[in-house]
Amino acid sequence: MAHKKTGSVQHIVVVGGGFGGVRAALELAKHPQFQVTLVSEREDLLYYPALYRTATGVSEELSVIPLTEIFADKPVEIIIAKATALDPKWKQLKLEEGSLSYDTIIFALGAVTNYSGIEGLAKHTYGVRSLHEVEQLKRHLHAQLIAEHEPDLDYVIVGGGSTGVELAGALTAYLREIMEKHGAQHRKAHIDLIEMMPHLLPRLPKPVGRGVEKRLRKLGVRLYLHKKVTGATAEELHVAGKPIRSHTIIWTAGVANNPFYTEPPFCLSERKKVLVDEFLRAEGQKDVYVIGDNAETPYSGMAQTALFDAEFVAHNLVCVSENRPKLAYRAKEPVYITTVGPKWASVLWGDFHARGPLGWWLRKTADLKAFTELLPTGNALVQWTADTDREDLCPICSSH
């Protein structure tokens, strides 16, 4: 696989088909001085903020946007492949099969699940970071019902960040829906949420976490705060040395930087994020940029940060191509929105804090804004309204 540069056109390779990578490619594709190639392991973009909803019965369409739809009529070459190494001296990105040359390269590979070396978690827990994990969880929930016509009544979610909180808030209603559609006797399910820090949403001020805790308790979720998970088996989760019995343990607690960056030329911080300069270039590299979850910046790990970083780097590359001065990076604090059950969300926007139905409407508005940044307006509206569609792998549930 080779690239031939035409005239003065600069070839920019973007690695990663998530929020940051897709947004960077879209912005750069607006400028004819760039030839843009997007390298992604997936053929679609996963809309991570909605995966918990797909895990609890909402249509898969809400969480998945095909790259071909995003880049329809855009001058972007899409290559479905896994990047394995970078050779900055020869400006070559090595893939599992072949390699790709570049003038400038932008990395936005996202994070991976991290079990922190805790025994049994990888084998005995479910996740919601991919469609495959979501489908595994949904099949497990249905299999228990179909096998004995009785649900496993004990469900444990580990991780009190946004994903864990949102899943905990939605799971009870989904379990009730499964029982009703399968004609099973209704029994109260027990949802436990484990967080090792003293309050939920530990990245945010304590009053925000306390408000979410109150809402979850109202929904019947049992909270175990300041409790550390020490292991898991097929029958139970070990928390602070004590067992919690459950056949359904869902891990949302830990992520780590993509292992791609463990090899040179990247330098890592104590948090294992890539060290970058004031232009988001990898430390010591002139034409290698790292954005979003992978970069050592104040708000990395948020989708809004990935989008902001992508626009920042694209802007600076345009400035360089037009002999204009570049801007130095100034991190932008994101808006924190966490949905907790039906039509209720907590919002922290600078000094503004709201919760309840207003927060839920702000979340809906934020989703629409995100979709319009990735899709034409008509397609974005279709994607946005997909959250009203119910969809399941189970033929019985799908027929209702």
BAMI-225546 format. One line per field, with one value per residue: residue in one letter; residue number from 1; x, y, z of N, C-alpha, C in turn. Coordinates in pm, whole numbers. Each point is the difference from the previous one (the first is absolute). Layout:
BEGIN
aa: a, ...
i: NUM, ...
n.x: X, ...
n.y: Y, ...
n.z: Z, ...
ca.x: X, ...
ca.y: Y, ...
ca.z: Z, ...
c.x: X, ...
c.y: Y, ...
c.z: Z, ...
! end
This chain:
BEGIN
aa: m, a, h, k, k, t, g, s, v, q, h, i, v, v, v, g, g, g, f, g, g, v, r, a, a, l, e, l, a, k, h, p, q, f, q, v, t, l, v, s, e, r, e, d, l, l, y, y, p, a, l, y, r, t, a, t, g, v, s, e, e, l, s, v, i, p, l, t, e, i, f, a, d, k, p, v, e, i, i, i, a, k, a, t, a, l, d, p, k, w, k, q, l, k, l, e, e, g, s, l, s, y, d, t, i, i, f, a, l, g, a, v, t, n, y, s, g, i, e, g, l, a, k, h, t, y, g, v, r, s, l, h, e, v, e, q, l, k, r, h, l, h, a, q, l, i, a, e, h, e, p, d, l, d, y, v, i, v, g, g, g, s, t, g, v, e, l, a, g, a, l, t, a, y, l, r, e, i, m, e, k, h, g, a, q, h, r, k, a, h, i, d, l, i, e, m, m, p, h, l, l, p, r, l, p, k, p, v, g, r, g, v, e, k, r, l, r, k, l, g, v, r, l, y, l, h, k, k, v, t, g, a, t, a, e, e, l, h, v, a, g, k, p, i, r, s, h, t, i, i, w, t, a, g, v, a, n, n, p, f, y, t, e, p, p, f, c, l, s, e, r, k, k, v, l, v, d, e, f, l, r, a, e, g, q, k, d, v, y, v, i, g, d, n, a, e, t, p, y, s, g, m, a, q, t, a, l, f, d, a, e, f, v, a, h, n, l, v, c, v, s, e, n, r, p, k, l, a, y, r, a, k, e, p, v, y, i, t, t, v, g, p, k, w, a, s, v, l, w, g, d, f, h, a, r, g, p, l, g, w, w, l, r, k, t, a, d, l, k, a, f, t, e, l, l, p, t, g, n, a, l, v, q, w, t, a, d, t, d, r, e, d, l, c, p, i, c, s, s, h
i: 1, 2, 3, 4, 5, 6, 7, 8, 9, 10, 11, 12, 13, 14, 15, 16, 17, 18, 19, 20, 21, 22, 23, 24, 25, 26, 27, 28, 29, 30, 31, 32, 33, 34, 35, 36, 37, 38, 39, 40, 41, 42, 43, 44, 45, 46, 47, 48, 49, 50, 51, 52, 53, 54, 55, 56, 57, 58, 59, 60, 61, 62, 63, 64, 65, 66, 67, 68, 69, 70, 71, 72, 73, 74, 75, 76, 77, 78, 79, 80, 81, 82, 83, 84, 85, 86, 87, 88, 89, 90, 91, 92, 93, 94, 95, 96, 97, 98, 99, 100, 101, 102, 103, 104, 105, 106, 107, 108, 109, 110, 111, 112, 113, 114, 115, 116, 117, 118, 119, 120, 121, 122, 123, 124, 125, 126, 127, 128, 129, 130, 131, 132, 133, 134, 135, 136, 137, 138, 139, 140, 141, 142, 143, 144, 145, 146, 147, 148, 149, 150, 151, 152, 153, 154, 155, 156, 157, 158, 159, 160, 161, 162, 163, 164, 165, 166, 167, 168, 169, 170, 171, 172, 173, 174, 175, 176, 177, 178, 179, 180, 181, 182, 183, 184, 185, 186, 187, 188, 189, 190, 191, 192, 193, 194, 195, 196, 197, 198, 199, 200, 201, 202, 203, 204, 205, 206, 207, 208, 209, 210, 211, 212, 213, 214, 215, 216, 217, 218, 219, 220, 221, 222, 223, 224, 225, 226, 227, 228, 229, 230, 231, 232, 233, 234, 235, 236, 237, 238, 239, 240, 241, 242, 243, 244, 245, 246, 247, 248, 249, 250, 251, 252, 253, 254, 255, 256, 257, 258, 259, 260, 261, 262, 263, 264, 265, 266, 267, 268, 269, 270, 271, 272, 273, 274, 275, 276, 277, 278, 279, 280, 281, 282, 283, 284, 285, 286, 287, 288, 289, 290, 291, 292, 293, 294, 295, 296, 297, 298, 299, 300, 301, 302, 303, 304, 305, 306, 307, 308, 309, 310, 311, 312, 313, 314, 315, 316, 317, 318, 319, 320, 321, 322, 323, 324, 325, 326, 327, 328, 329, 330, 331, 332, 333, 334, 335, 336, 337, 338, 339, 340, 341, 342, 343, 344, 345, 346, 347, 348, 349, 350, 351, 352, 353, 354, 355, 356, 357, 358, 359, 360, 361, 362, 363, 364, 365, 366, 367, 368, 369, 370, 371, 372, 373, 374, 375, 376, 377, 378, 379, 380, 381, 382, 383, 384, 385, 386, 387, 388, 389, 390, 391, 392, 393, 394, 395, 396, 397, 398, 399, 400
n.x: 86, -11, 61, -56, 82, -106, 100, -64, -81, -41, 63, -121, 60, -125, 48, -111, -101, 49, -46, 119, 23, -126, -1, 119, -38, -114, 67, 94, -104, -25, 126, 1, 70, -103, 74, -121, 67, -109, 78, -87, -1, -89, -111, -14, -65, 56, -129, 114, -38, -29, 120, -5, -49, 94, 77, -87, 16, 80, -50, 64, -95, -43, 62, -47, 105, -42, 128, -55, -85, 94, 72, -130, 49, 78, 98, -46, 121, -81, 88, -60, 73, 88, 26, 123, 50, 85, 39, 24, 111, -67, -65, 5, -129, 43, -59, -103, -52, 130, 17, 3, 35, 62, -58, -125, 10, -127, 32, -104, 76, -27, -80, 57, -73, -1, 42, 101, 10, -127, 25, -25, 38, 110, 4, -29, 39, -107, -9, 14, 123, -70, -39, 117, 56, -61, 29, 122, -5, -55, 86, 90, -46, -11, 122, 21, -67, 57, 114, -29, -24, 120, -1, 129, -27, 126, 10, 127, 5, 118, 7, 29, 64, 1, 82, 66, 0, 26, 87, 44, -10, 53, 80, -48, -22, 123, 40, -71, 52, 117, -20, -49, 97, 69, -88, 114, -5, -65, 132, 19, 66, 117, 14, 125, 43, 118, 48, 127, -49, 13, -2, -119, 26, 103, -11, -124, -43, 26, -50, 71, 104, -14, -23, 99, 72, -52, 22, 120, 18, -51, 88, 46, 96, 66, 53, 115, 16, 111, -38, 103, -7, -2, -113, -10, -113, -35, 18, 113, -21, 131, -64, 113, 38, -115, -72, -27, -102, 45, -87, -30, 129, -25, 110, -8, 83, 61, 74, 71, 114, -19, 21, -56, -26, 6, -2, 131, -18, -100, -17, -4, -113, -10, -92, 119, -20, -21, 125, -62, 33, 28, 39, 8, 125, 21, 39, 70, -127, 36, -22, 10, -130, -31, -124, -96, -53, 76, -37, 115, -132, -42, -66, 114, -65, -24, -119, -47, 89, -36, -125, 20, 69, -95, -91, 61, 29, -124, -43, 85, -42, -121, 21, 60, -102, -54, 108, -95, 8, 57, -102, 22, 13, -129, 11, -105, -49, -27, -116, -25, -48, -71, -51, -105, -33, -129, 31, 120, 65, 127, 4, 128, -27, 129, -53, -57, -87, -47, -115, -40, -126, 37, 65, -113, -70, 84, -16, -131, 9, 75, -84, -101, 61, 25, -125, -39, 92, -73, -127, -48, -64, -42, 121, 44, -106, 25, 130, -32, -94, 114, 14, -96, 92, -82, 107, -14, 99, -75, -39, -11, 111, 63, -77, 34
n.y: -119, 80, 111, 63, 92, 73, 50, 109, -96, 28, -114, 7, -81, -37, -35, -68, -86, 58, 65, -11, -126, -32, 71, -48, -120, 20, 53, -91, -82, 105, -39, 52, 72, -71, -107, -41, -77, -70, -39, -98, -55, 96, -52, 20, 111, -33, 29, 7, 129, -69, -55, 71, 86, -26, 4, 101, -47, 109, 45, -98, 46, 10, -119, -27, 63, -56, -30, -94, 0, -3, -80, -21, -6, -56, 84, -108, -52, -103, -32, -117, 35, -82, 114, -34, 97, 90, 36, 91, -74, -108, 51, -113, -21, -88, -78, -71, 65, 12, 115, 116, 74, 102, 119, -10, -38, -34, -23, -82, -85, 94, -35, -83, -109, 39, -123, 83, -108, 32, -99, -63, 127, -24, -105, 65, 100, 80, 52, 131, -41, -103, -8, -58, 86, 97, -61, -18, 123, 46, -76, 42, 125, -14, -53, 83, 91, -23, -16, 89, 93, 8, 128, 18, -2, -43, 131, -12, 131, -12, 111, 104, -17, 79, -89, -21, 131, 27, -100, 35, 122, -67, -72, 58, 108, -20, -32, 102, 69, -56, 17, 120, 22, -57, 79, 49, -68, 113, 18, 56, 66, -49, 130, -47, 116, -43, 83, -1, 109, 106, 48, -7, -26, -76, 14, -4, 123, -13, 126, -3, -64, 82, 95, -54, -4, 116, 37, -57, 49, 110, -33, -12, 77, -111, 93, -38, 102, 46, -84, -77, -23, -123, -40, -95, -70, -117, -8, 70, 122, 12, 60, 67, -110, 53, -115, 37, -79, -44, -34, 124, 5, 129, -5, 116, -58, -75, 101, -40, 64, 26, -132, 53, 81, -128, 7, 21, 129, -64, 110, -74, 54, 44, 70, -20, 131, 31, 28, 117, 74, 131, -82, -78, 39, -126, -8, 101, 7, 22, -119, -27, -3, 27, -48, 65, -122, 1, 128, 39, 19, 116, -1, -64, -75, 124, -38, 94, -54, -121, 45, 56, -107, -74, 84, -7, -128, -25, 84, -55, -116, 54, 48, -116, -64, 97, -50, -44, 82, -97, -65, 42, -122, 25, -86, -58, 50, -130, -19, -20, -98, -37, -90, 14, -104, -30, 76, -40, 112, -17, 133, 1, 128, -11, 117, -35, -29, -96, -42, -115, 29, 116, -71, -73, 112, 44, -118, 6, 125, -45, -103, 84, 82, -107, -41, 127, -24, -112, 45, -10, 115, -40, -45, 118, 55, -77, 27, 126, -22, -63, 93, 22, -57, -102, -67, -128, -75, 3, -107, -48, 61, -41, -106, 49
n.z: 0, -98, 30, -100, 42, -15, -76, 43, -37, 122, 19, 54, 84, 18, 118, -23, 6, 110, 108, 61, -36, 20, 112, 30, -43, 65, 102, -6, -16, 78, 10, -122, 86, 52, 0, 34, 85, 22, 100, -12, 121, 14, -50, 130, 34, 116, 18, 68, -5, -111, 18, 112, -89, -90, 107, 4, -126, -6, -113, -62, -79, 126, 9, -120, -52, -112, -14, -79, 104, 95, -77, -11, -123, 95, -33, 62, -5, 5, 93, -12, 103, 55, 61, -36, -78, 49, -120, 95, 3, -39, 102, 71, -26, 89, -90, 42, -104, -24, -66, 63, -104, 60, -5, 43, 127, 18, 126, -10, 68, 90, 100, 86, 17, 126, 28, -13, -77, 16, 81, -112, -6, -68, 80, 109, -75, -10, -123, -18, -37, -41, -126, -18, 84, -65, -112, 49, 50, -112, -66, 86, -5, -132, -5, 99, -67, -115, 69, 94, -89, 55, 25, -30, 125, -12, -19, -35, 14, -58, 71, 78, -118, -108, -58, 113, 22, -126, 1, 119, -51, -104, 78, 107, -72, -45, 121, 44, -100, 28, 129, -28, -86, 98, 54, 46, 111, 26, 8, 114, -95, 42, -10, -2, 49, -46, 91, -43, -63, 83, -125, -57, -128, 37, -134, 49, 27, 127, 2, -113, 54, 102, -90, -70, 110, 32, -126, 2, 122, -54, -95, 124, -45, 34, 80, -51, 83, -56, -95, 26, -130, 54, -58, -92, 21, -48, 131, 13, 49, 12, 100, 14, -63, -45, -6, -125, 28, -119, -96, 36, -32, 3, -74, 67, 88, -89, -45, -104, -14, -128, 0, -108, 102, 33, -132, -23, -32, 57, 73, 108, 49, 124, -65, -60, 9, -128, 27, 3, -108, -13, -96, 107, -25, -36, 124, -55, -40, -125, -55, 129, -18, 126, -14, 67, 15, -109, -7, 53, 6, 51, -115, -22, -87, -43, -49, 84, 83, -39, 0, 117, 42, -57, 43, 118, -11, -43, 94, 86, -47, 2, 122, 27, -60, 74, 65, 79, 105, 69, 53, 123, 44, 13, 98, -51, 112, -1, -60, 128, -75, 104, -83, 80, -76, -12, -105, 40, 17, 31, 9, -35, -13, 23, 36, -116, 97, -77, 49, -54, -32, 59, 90, 3, -5, 92, 56, -21, 43, 101, 8, -15, 84, 75, -22, 20, 95, -9, -8, -126, -1, -120, -30, 46, -59, -105, 11, 18, -92, -27, 95, -88, -78, 26, 39, -33, 50, 107, -73, 124, 45, -109, 28, 120
ca.x: -86, 90, -64, 75, -45, -24, 32, 23, -101, 59, -74, -21, -58, -65, -7, -103, -133, -89, -40, 108, 48, -102, -15, 120, -8, -105, 47, 109, -52, -57, 108, 56, 144, 25, -53, -29, -25, -41, 26, -85, -19, -143, -65, -96, 33, -83, -38, 14, -99, -129, 13, -76, -140, -10, 8, -126, -116, -20, 52, 143, 25, 36, 139, 89, -12, 95, 94, -40, -105, 62, 88, -63, 30, 115, 124, 78, 20, -17, 71, -33, 122, 54, 135, 84, 122, 27, 139, -2, 114, -39, -141, -74, -87, -6, -129, 12, 38, 51, 32, -59, 85, -73, 73, -38, -86, -75, -44, -118, -32, -93, 47, -38, -41, 108, -50, 93, 64, -81, -24, -132, -88, -7, -73, -132, -82, -49, 35, -87, 86, -8, -125, 17, -23, -142, -77, 25, -76, -143, -26, 8, -122, -112, 20, -43, -146, -50, 37, -77, -115, 22, 122, 99, -49, 111, 82, 103, 72, 121, 43, -97, 7, -123, -53, -58, -119, -107, -47, -75, -128, -86, -7, -120, -112, 24, -26, -145, -51, 29, -91, -136, -7, 16, -106, 56, -55, 78, 68, 85, 143, 87, 111, 105, 100, 120, 96, 108, 16, -105, -128, -13, 54, 110, 71, -80, -16, -77, -146, -56, -9, -101, -132, -20, -20, -138, -89, 13, -65, -144, -32, 18, 137, 80, 131, 114, 98, 130, 22, 91, -19, 125, -2, -131, -17, -126, -111, -1, 100, 61, 8, 55, 17, -127, -61, -135, -38, -64, 44, 7, 88, 27, 117, 9, 82, 135, 51, 142, 37, 19, 137, 80, 91, 107, 124, 46, 68, -86, 40, -122, -3, -28, -134, 15, -47, 110, 42, -13, 42, -110, -78, -47, 92, 70, 123, 117, -40, -46, -117, -79, -94, -78, -114, -106, 29, 139, 93, 7, -61, -83, -133, -1, -93, -136, -27, 7, 141, 48, -50, 69, 139, 1, -19, 119, 111, -36, 16, 142, 57, -41, 83, 135, -5, -25, 105, -54, 49, -79, -47, 42, -115, -58, -104, -135, -72, -124, -125, -19, -142, -18, -141, -25, -138, -84, -22, 69, 145, 77, 82, 93, 47, 70, -58, -143, -32, -144, -33, -142, -46, 78, 126, -27, -16, 133, 70, -54, 53, 142, 8, -32, 115, 108, -33, 10, 141, 52, -87, -89, -111, -106, 49, 17, -133, -38, 81, -43, -131, 8, -10, -138, -22, 44, 56, 64, 47, -96, -118, -121, -5, -9, -133, -97
ca.y: 119, 116, 130, 89, 137, 71, 142, 54, -53, -66, -120, -11, -126, 4, -138, -13, 34, 49, 141, 88, -31, 33, 145, 55, -30, 84, 138, 11, -28, 123, 81, -73, -18, -123, -131, -56, -144, -43, -141, -41, -144, -26, 62, 97, 74, -33, 116, -57, 45, -69, -146, -55, -5, -118, -115, -13, -18, 101, -42, 8, 113, 117, -9, -36, 82, -50, 101, 34, 101, 125, 57, 0, 120, 73, -51, -70, -143, -78, -128, -81, -73, 26, 55, -80, 71, 125, 31, 143, 37, -20, 40, -118, -65, -143, -64, -146, -39, 113, 124, 120, 117, 121, 123, 28, -107, 33, -121, 13, -143, -31, -77, -142, -42, -31, -71, 31, -121, -65, -140, -47, 100, -18, -123, -15, 122, 49, 139, 75, 89, -35, -69, -141, -12, 28, -117, -106, 30, -17, -144, -56, 34, -75, -143, -35, -2, -108, -129, -40, 90, 86, 78, 17, 122, 79, 56, 86, 87, 52, 126, 106, 109, 22, -121, -84, 67, -2, -138, -33, 69, -54, -147, -51, 6, -98, -134, -11, -16, -138, -89, 14, -54, -144, -56, -48, 61, 119, 3, 118, -22, 78, 60, 54, 80, 6, 106, -2, 132, 28, 40, -29, 100, 56, 110, 121, 43, -93, 21, -60, -143, -26, 9, -121, -110, 9, -44, -145, -66, 10, -102, -132, -50, -3, 56, -39, 105, -16, -144, -46, -135, -76, -121, -46, -137, -14, 8, 115, 105, 25, 144, 29, -126, -68, -39, 37, -107, 41, -61, 108, 108, 86, 82, 129, 83, 38, 2, 31, 50, -104, -53, 42, 108, -47, -7, 129, 117, 69, 8, -7, 64, -93, -57, -80, 76, 46, 138, 82, 138, 98, -15, -139, -91, -90, 63, -28, -32, 117, -26, -106, 60, -94, 75, -74, -84, -45, 108, 48, 132, 3, -61, -117, -103, 47, 12, 141, 35, -57, 87, 130, -21, -22, 129, 80, -45, 29, 144, 34, -52, 95, 120, -28, -9, 134, 88, 82, -51, -103, 27, -92, -75, 35, -101, 50, -88, -48, -1, -135, -36, -140, -40, -95, -43, 68, 145, 66, 6, 99, 80, 98, 82, 107, 19, -30, -139, -28, -143, -26, 5, 98, -65, -99, 72, 47, -118, -23, 106, -29, -111, 53, 80, -92, -66, 96, 23, -116, -39, 103, 26, -100, -126, 20, -8, -142, -65, 52, -55, -146, -41, -40, -133, -113, -105, -101, -120, -105, 8, 23, 143, 78, -12, 81
ca.z: 0, -12, -27, -87, 19, -125, 7, 134, 91, 117, 40, 144, 42, 131, 48, 102, -51, 104, -8, -39, -134, -100, -8, -64, -143, -58, -8, -96, -134, -56, -57, -114, 11, 74, -39, 132, 12, 134, 29, 113, 15, -15, -114, 51, 121, 115, 79, 134, 99, -14, 5, 113, -41, -84, 91, 74, -86, -104, -130, -27, -89, 80, 44, -110, -120, -100, -51, -137, 10, 46, -103, -132, -80, 55, -58, 102, -23, 123, -1, 118, 33, 133, 3, 89, 40, -72, -31, -33, -82, -139, -9, -38, 97, -29, 24, 6, -134, -76, 69, -59, 19, 38, 27, 138, 51, 121, 69, 86, 8, 108, 115, 7, 134, 94, 119, 110, 49, 104, -38, -37, -61, -146, -32, 63, -5, -129, -23, -92, -77, -142, -34, 36, 143, 24, -44, 97, 121, -26, -14, 134, 73, -56, 19, 135, 0, -86, 56, 118, 14, 116, -21, 105, 65, 54, -106, 59, -93, 64, -59, 24, -95, -76, -61, 105, 53, -101, -13, 122, -6, -106, -2, 65, -94, -107, 54, 12, -137, -42, 73, -53, -136, 6, 83, 126, 120, 34, 128, 11, -21, 88, -74, 86, -69, 83, -35, 99, 58, 100, -59, -142, -93, 80, -67, 15, 139, 84, -4, -121, 28, 104, -63, -79, 96, 50, -108, -18, 113, -24, -101, 61, -17, 123, -25, 83, -26, 65, 10, -103, -52, 12, -82, -46, -47, -73, 94, 88, -9, 130, 22, 134, 71, 22, -127, -43, -91, -124, -125, -98, 44, -116, 31, -71, 88, -37, -137, -11, -130, -100, 9, -115, 36, 88, -78, -54, 57, 97, 140, 81, 131, 109, -27, -122, -116, -83, 25, -121, 17, -1, -123, 7, -67, 90, 47, -81, -137, -72, -84, 64, 97, 81, 53, 69, 116, 3, 30, 138, 12, 122, -8, -89, 45, -30, -144, -38, -11, -126, -107, 12, -42, -145, -66, 29, -84, -139, -19, -8, -125, -103, 19, -49, -146, -54, 55, 109, 130, 68, 135, 105, 54, 130, 24, 23, 92, -63, 75, 53, 5, 35, 9, 109, -9, -100, -5, 112, -20, 74, -92, 55, -112, 71, 134, -7, 32, -4, -4, -19, -141, -75, -34, -105, -127, -40, -54, -134, -85, -20, -95, -133, -42, -35, -127, -110, -26, -71, -110, -52, 93, -12, 57, 144, 62, 1, 103, 130, 37, 13, 140, 31, -60, 80, -83, 81, -69, 32, -89, 78, 34, -124, -58, 77
c.x: 89, -80, 91, -58, -13, 29, 31, -102, 68, -86, -5, -71, -55, -23, -100, -134, -100, -30, 113, 47, -98, -14, 120, -6, -105, 48, 106, -49, -62, 103, 72, 151, 38, -59, -14, -28, -34, 24, -78, -10, -146, -54, -102, 56, -94, -27, -8, -103, -132, 11, -77, -148, -24, 6, -129, -122, -26, 69, 151, 35, 40, 149, 100, -27, 103, 91, -36, -110, 57, 77, -57, 26, 112, 128, 94, 11, -8, 71, -33, 119, 44, 143, 83, 125, 15, 150, 7, 117, -35, -146, -86, -84, -11, -135, 20, 37, 43, 32, -55, 94, -85, 93, -23, -94, -62, -50, -116, -57, -96, 63, -46, -37, 121, -58, 94, 65, -79, -45, -148, -87, -14, -86, -145, -85, -42, 40, -98, 84, 0, -133, 9, -26, -147, -86, 20, -83, -148, -35, 2, -129, -119, 12, -46, -152, -54, 24, -94, -124, 9, 129, 98, -32, 110, 94, 96, 71, 119, 45, -106, 23, -128, -60, -68, -128, -115, -55, -83, -138, -97, -28, -129, -119, 16, -27, -150, -63, 23, -97, -139, -11, 14, -107, 50, -66, 88, 57, 94, 146, 79, 119, 97, 100, 119, 92, 107, 25, -117, -134, -2, 48, 120, 80, -68, -11, -95, -150, -66, -17, -106, -142, -32, -22, -144, -98, 6, -66, -152, -46, 22, 138, 73, 142, 102, 113, 125, 31, 83, -29, 134, 1, -141, 7, -130, -121, -6, 113, 54, 26, 44, 7, -127, -64, -138, -40, -71, 57, 18, 77, 40, 110, 0, 106, 131, 27, 148, 28, 25, 145, 89, 110, 114, 135, 42, -69, -75, 60, -127, 17, -21, -136, -1, -66, 122, 31, -2, 46, -121, -84, -61, 82, 64, 136, 119, -29, -60, -133, -90, -85, -76, -111, -93, 48, 148, 98, -6, -45, -99, -131, -6, -87, -145, -17, 10, 145, 58, -43, 72, 144, 9, -12, 122, 115, -29, 19, 147, 66, -39, 85, 140, 1, -18, 98, -56, 48, -96, -45, 61, -124, -40, -119, -134, -75, -131, -121, -24, -150, -12, -148, -16, -148, -80, -11, 58, 149, 60, 92, 90, 65, 69, -54, -149, -22, -151, -19, -150, -37, 76, 133, -17, -16, 134, 82, -49, 55, 148, 19, -26, 117, 114, -27, 15, 145, 62, -76, -73, -125, -109, 40, 15, -133, -49, 75, -50, -130, 2, -13, -143, -30, 55, 47, 69, 43, -101, -122, -130, -15, -19, -139, -106, 7
c.y: 123, 125, 82, 141, 71, 148, 44, -49, -79, -120, -9, -131, 17, -144, -7, 49, 38, 147, 88, -23, 40, 151, 65, -21, 88, 144, 16, -19, 123, 81, -78, -20, -127, -121, -79, -149, -30, -149, -38, -152, -40, 70, 104, 72, -44, 127, -45, 52, -74, -151, -61, -12, -118, -126, -21, 16, 103, -47, 20, 121, 127, 4, -19, 90, -51, 112, 41, 105, 136, 67, -10, 133, 86, -59, -62, -146, -73, -133, -74, -90, 36, 51, -77, 72, 126, 15, 147, 44, -7, 36, -112, -49, -146, -56, -150, -59, 125, 120, 117, 116, 123, 119, 43, -111, 43, -130, 32, -140, -35, -87, -145, -33, -39, -64, 15, -123, -75, -138, -27, 99, -22, -119, 4, 128, 29, 147, 66, 100, -31, -67, -148, -21, 23, -121, -118, 19, -26, -148, -68, 27, -81, -149, -44, -10, -121, -136, -43, 85, 85, 78, -17, 134, 92, 43, 101, 77, 58, 125, 106, 124, 9, -128, -88, 58, -9, -140, -40, 63, -59, -149, -54, -4, -102, -142, -23, -23, -143, -97, 4, -65, -152, -67, -56, 72, 119, -13, 119, -38, 92, 48, 60, 76, 19, 110, 9, 137, 32, 44, -33, 118, 70, 109, 135, 41, -91, 25, -60, -150, -33, 8, -123, -120, -1, -51, -152, -76, 4, -103, -142, -59, 8, 45, -51, 98, -22, -148, -47, -144, -73, -127, -38, -147, -4, 19, 130, 98, 25, 150, 24, -127, -78, -35, 62, -100, 58, -78, 107, 117, 80, 99, 127, 89, 49, 0, 36, 53, -116, -50, 35, 97, -45, -9, 140, 29, 68, -4, 11, 70, -106, -68, -87, 66, 51, 146, 78, 142, 93, -4, -140, -94, -90, 60, -43, -29, 123, -22, -111, 63, -111, 78, -91, -79, -28, 106, 41, 146, -4, -78, -118, -109, 36, 13, 144, 46, -52, 86, 134, -12, -15, 132, 90, -39, 31, 149, 37, -51, 88, 126, -20, -1, 136, 104, 99, -57, -101, 50, -101, -62, 54, -92, 67, -98, -45, 23, -144, -28, -150, -30, -105, -38, 84, 150, 74, -2, 108, 71, 93, 71, 122, 11, -34, -149, -17, -151, -17, 4, 102, -59, -100, 67, 55, -116, -31, 103, -25, -113, 49, 81, -91, -67, 97, 35, -113, -33, 121, 11, -106, -133, 10, -11, -144, -73, 39, -61, -151, -44, -34, -140, -107, -111, -102, -117, -113, 13, 28, 149, 85, -2, 83, 146
c.z: 0, -30, -90, 12, -135, 19, 142, 101, 112, 40, 152, 30, 141, 44, 116, -50, 107, -19, -54, -141, -108, -15, -68, -151, -69, -18, -108, -144, -65, -79, -109, 7, 75, -72, 130, -10, 145, 14, 125, 5, -24, -124, 43, 121, 110, 80, 146, 101, -5, 14, 117, -35, -93, 86, 76, -92, -108, -128, -12, -86, 76, 30, -113, -121, -102, -50, -142, -2, 39, -114, -141, -68, 58, -61, 103, -38, 134, -18, 128, 29, 142, -13, 102, 47, -85, -20, -41, -87, -148, -25, -56, 118, -40, 41, 9, -136, -76, 87, -78, 27, 29, -1, 145, 45, 133, 62, 94, 21, 113, 107, -9, 144, 83, 125, 119, 60, 105, -50, -31, -74, -151, -38, 44, -2, -143, -13, -94, -81, -149, -26, 35, 149, 36, -37, 94, 125, -23, -17, 137, 79, -49, 25, 138, 7, -77, 64, 111, 21, 125, -22, 115, 66, 51, -112, 62, -111, 76, -74, 12, -84, -80, -54, 104, 56, -99, -20, 120, -3, -101, 12, 61, -95, -112, 48, 14, -138, -50, 67, -59, -138, -4, 87, 131, 118, 40, 140, 3, -17, 92, -82, 101, -86, 94, -50, 109, 64, 94, -59, -149, -84, 65, -68, 24, 147, 77, -4, -124, 20, 101, -59, -81, 92, 52, -104, -17, 115, -14, -102, 52, -16, 134, -32, 101, -33, 84, 24, -118, -40, 3, -83, -40, -40, -79, 89, 80, -30, 140, 15, 144, 84, 26, -134, -22, -107, -123, -116, -109, 58, -124, 37, -84, 64, -59, -149, 5, -140, -96, 3, -118, 42, 93, -71, -46, -133, 113, 140, 84, 134, 108, -18, -125, -122, -77, 32, -131, 29, -10, -126, -12, -89, 105, 33, -86, -146, -68, -70, 55, 110, 74, 69, 81, 119, 17, 49, 147, 5, 116, -9, -96, 61, -24, -151, -46, -16, -130, -118, -1, -49, -152, -75, 18, -93, -148, -31, -16, -127, -118, 9, -56, -152, -66, 55, 102, 133, 61, 137, 97, 64, 137, 22, 31, 90, -64, 89, 44, 14, 25, 18, 109, -2, -99, 21, 120, -30, 88, -99, 80, -117, 60, 142, 3, 25, 2, 3, -9, -146, -84, -44, -112, -136, -49, -56, -141, -99, -32, -100, -143, -54, -45, -134, -118, -31, -81, -128, -57, 88, -6, 62, 152, 73, 7, 110, 139, 46, 16, 145, 43, -54, 92, -92, 89, -85, 16, -90, 74, 33, -125, -59, 72, -42
! end
